[in-house]
């Protein structure tokens, strides 16, 4: 599983990354967490507001910081 944090590295982006790492650890899964900071690449995902979260290349949320539990639920749905 690949989880991408799309954003320029602002405090909200770092918080979203932290929540994603906590969710992955809590679920005990093997996932690659990648930070996408290049504006052109972020735009290719159709993201107009950061931070954004993508799982396996599909944007799941943008413009807000998801909680660890929200991310965990998205990961569970993606795995099924």
C-alpha angles and dihedrals in degrees: 000000000000121000119190128197109204115201145092097264100270120154091265091052091051091048091051089051091050091051091049091051091049091050092050091048093047092050091046094226132144108246136156112227113203129185115218108198102157108108094212092053091046089052091052087064089056091246113152098168127043147250097053133170125215127184117201090345096309118114110234101175139001138187096025143070111249120211121245089253093051090052091047090054091051090050092050092051091048092052094053 
